[in-house]
Amino acid sequence: MLVIEKLYRSQDSITSTKKFNQTYGDKTGKMGERTLSLNDFYRALRKTDFLRLECKRVIKEITGHKIELY
C-alpha cells in the first residue's frame, strides 16, 4: 500500500489503494487484500500506466530491494 501511495504522490495509502483498485483492479486484481511476493507485485504494476522505472524506484525506496525482471 505504501508503494501505491508513493506512485500517486499521496499522503493516504488507503485512499490511494482504493483509487488504484477502481482504476486497475480488473487488470491486476485487488491490491491490499492479499499478500504478494515483490516480483508478483511488480508484474502487476507493469500492467498499469505507471512508468516501469518509477515503479522500480519506489519499490527500492520502500523495501530496499532492487527488482531485476527482464
HELIX and SHEET records of a PDB file:
HELIX    1   1 LEU A    2  LEU A    7  1                                   6    
HELIX    2   2 SER A   13  THR A   28  1                                  16    
HELIX    3   3 LEU A   38  LEU A   45  1                                   8    
HELIX    4   4 ARG A   52  THR A   63  1                                  12    
END                                                                             
